[in-house]
Amino acid sequence: MGGKTTNVRVLYFAVARELASKSVETFTLSEGSSVGDLAKEVQKTHPALKTLRNSAKFSVNLAVVDDSTILKNGDEVGVLPPVAGG
């Protein structure tokens, strides 16, 4: 039995883009998956991004969200590493 899936587009910014070696990709998750679930999949695909896990923020459709946010098919998720200012 095939469960329903959710496709999300992930955009990598700044150092996250460098660590992932790409700026955008699509992930297919089980329906009802959260941002936290997506973060785990991103880390499996790009182990170098584990270094950002505790400091990076995520956005869904341009709004910053927490790990418990449930993703919907077609959402656009940004991986936002911390920004150094000065």
KAVENHU-V357216 format. One record per residue. N is the residue number from 1. OMEGA is omega as a letter, one per 40 degrees, with the letter a starting at -180 (999 if undefined). D_LAST is the distance of its C-alpha to the last C-alpha in Angstrom with 1 decimal. Layout:
n = <N;N>
omega = <OMEGA;OMEGA>
d_last = <D_LAST;D_LAST>
//
This chain:
n = <1;2;3;4;5;6;7;8;9;10;11;12;13;14;15;16;17;18;19;20;21;22;23;24;25;26;27;28;29;30;31;32;33;34;35;36;37;38;39;40;41;42;43;44;45;46;47;48;49;50;51;52;53;54;55;56;57;58;59;60;61;62;63;64;65;66;67;68;69;70;71;72;73;74;75;76;77;78;79;80;81;82;83;84;85;86>
omega = <i;i;i;a;i;i;i;i;a;i;i;a;i;a;i;i;i;a;i;a;i;a;a;i;a;i;i;a;i;i;a;i;a;i;i;i;i;i;i;i;i;a;i;a;a;a;a;a;i;a;a;a;a;a;a;i;i;i;i;a;i;i;i;a;i;a;a;a;i;a;i;i;i;i;i;a;i;i;a;i;i;a;i;a;i;999>
d_last = <53.9;50.7;48.2;46.1;42.7;39.4;37.5;33.8;31.5;28.3;25.2;22.6;19.0;16.4;17.1;20.1;21.6;21.4;23.0;25.7;26.4;26.8;25.2;28.1;31.2;33.8;34.8;38.2;38.4;41.2;41.6;40.0;37.1;33.9;30.2;30.6;33.6;31.7;28.9;31.6;33.1;29.8;29.4;33.0;32.5;29.2;29.2;25.9;24.2;25.5;22.4;20.4;23.1;21.9;18.3;19.0;20.1;22.9;23.8;27.4;28.2;24.7;24.8;22.8;25.6;26.6;28.8;32.0;31.8;34.9;34.5;36.9;38.2;36.1;32.8;29.6;27.2;23.5;21.9;18.2;16.2;13.2;10.0;6.9;3.7;0.0>
//
